[in-house]
Amino acid sequence: MGSIGFGELAFLVVLALLVFGPDKLPGIANTVGKALGAVRREASGTLDELKRAAELEEFRGVAPELRSIGQELRGTRDELRRGLSSGGAAMASSAAGARQQQAALSGPAPFDPDAT
């Protein structure tokens, strides 16, 4: 959609003259102009606020800290993977066996006929 051309603008002026009359048209034009100015000022102010918020100055100091935490987590993950591949799997399976043995020794779960 393009802007309003001369022909369309002339048509709107003639239509406004017919609808509102030559007495009220200058006052209406003045009111419309003030309203458009207020809308433009408000839009400009809102745009400036959004630009300031987008700068994110306060978060720039946090980025290096987050990077170091990420590196530490990657290192811990790699250590855990190496431990599981070199013998941790045997420990994990023996821990699972110990849990199964503990469950077998404790017997079945208690049954409460009033609960059903």
VEXDRENNU-709025 format. One line per 4 residues: number of its first residue (from 1); for each residue y negated, x, z negated of C-alpha. Coordinates in pm, 1 decimal. Layout:
BEGIN
NUM> Y X Z; ...
REM end
This chain:
BEGIN
1> 0.0 0.0 0.0; -333.1 139.5 104.4; -676.4 83.7 -31.0; -890.4 -216.3 53.2
5> -1065.9 -179.2 388.9; -1415.2 -293.6 483.5; -1291.7 -619.8 635.4; -1095.7 -718.2 326.4
9> -1388.0 -627.2 99.4; -1631.2 -835.3 306.1; -1391.7 -1130.0 296.1; -1362.9 -1105.6 -84.1
13> -1744.0 -1093.3 -123.0; -1789.5 -1403.3 95.2; -1509.9 -1582.1 -94.1; -1667.7 -1491.4 -428.9
17> -2005.0 -1620.9 -307.2; -1846.8 -1950.7 -210.5; -1650.5 -1990.8 -533.2; -1904.6 -1873.2 -792.6
21> -2233.0 -1920.6 -610.3; -2520.4 -1674.7 -567.4; -2655.5 -1740.4 -920.4; -2347.1 -1629.8 -1117.8
25> -2216.0 -1358.3 -883.7; -2435.5 -1068.3 -1013.2; -2336.8 -1141.2 -1374.2; -1969.1 -1160.6 -1282.5
29> -1991.5 -834.0 -1086.1; -2156.2 -668.1 -1386.8; -1883.6 -793.1 -1622.6; -1606.1 -684.4 -1384.8
33> -1765.2 -339.5 -1348.3; -1786.1 -294.1 -1726.0; -1425.3 -405.8 -1768.5; -1304.1 -163.0 -1500.7
37> -1498.3 119.0 -1665.8; -1342.0 41.9 -2002.8; -993.4 33.8 -1850.9; -1052.3 370.2 -1678.6
41> -1181.1 529.5 -2001.3; -882.4 400.2 -2197.6; -637.5 518.5 -1932.3; -801.5 860.7 -1925.9
45> -786.8 887.7 -2306.0; -422.0 786.3 -2310.5; -340.0 1038.0 -2039.2; -512.4 1314.3 -2238.0
49> -312.7 1223.2 -2549.4; 11.8 1234.3 -2354.5; -75.8 1575.4 -2211.3; -148.3 1711.3 -2559.6
53> 178.6 1572.1 -2691.3; 370.0 1726.4 -2402.1; 250.0 2076.3 -2482.0; 498.3 2097.0 -2770.7
57> 326.7 2387.5 -2941.5; 504.0 2328.7 -3271.4; 847.7 2355.5 -3112.2; 795.4 2692.3 -2947.6
61> 857.3 2876.1 -3275.7; 1186.0 2694.0 -3327.3; 1339.8 2799.9 -2995.0; 1427.1 3161.0 -3096.1
65> 1587.4 3036.3 -3416.8; 1797.4 2786.9 -3223.1; 1904.5 3058.7 -2979.7; 2021.3 3284.2 -3264.4
69> 2214.0 2997.9 -3424.7; 2376.8 2925.1 -3089.3; 2481.8 3290.0 -3055.1; 2628.8 3286.4 -3407.0
73> 2824.5 2970.2 -3328.7; 2958.1 3119.4 -3006.4; 3068.1 3430.1 -3196.2; 3243.3 3222.4 -3460.9
77> 3414.0 3016.1 -3190.5; 3537.3 3332.0 -3017.8; 3668.0 3473.3 -3347.1; 3856.5 3151.3 -3417.4
81> 4008.6 3154.7 -3069.7; 4120.9 3515.9 -3111.9; 4268.5 3436.5 -3454.6; 4463.6 3137.1 -3324.5
85> 4597.3 3326.1 -3024.5; 4707.0 3630.4 -3228.8; 4897.0 3459.8 -3508.8; 4689.7 3177.0 -3627.7
89> 4910.1 2940.5 -3428.4; 5205.9 3040.2 -3643.1; 4998.3 2982.3 -3955.9; 4882.7 2645.9 -3823.3
93> 5238.8 2536.4 -3750.8; 5356.5 2655.3 -4094.7; 5069.5 2464.2 -4254.9; 5178.7 2150.7 -4068.7
97> 5535.3 2208.3 -4187.4; 5415.0 2243.3 -4544.8; 5226.9 1912.9 -4517.5; 5539.1 1739.6 -4385.1
101> 5747.6 1886.5 -4665.9; 5492.2 1771.2 -4926.0; 5498.7 1418.7 -4780.5; 5879.0 1412.2 -4791.7
105> 5884.8 1518.8 -5157.2; 5633.6 1258.4 -5265.9; 5851.7 970.0 -5143.5; 5751.0 649.4 -4971.3
109> 5417.9 488.8 -5023.3; 5404.2 232.7 -5303.6; 5448.0 -132.4 -5203.3; 5247.1 -414.1 -5356.5
113> 5378.8 -762.3 -5262.8; 5064.5 -929.6 -5401.8; 4843.1 -739.5 -5160.4; 4990.4 -904.9 -4851.0
REM end
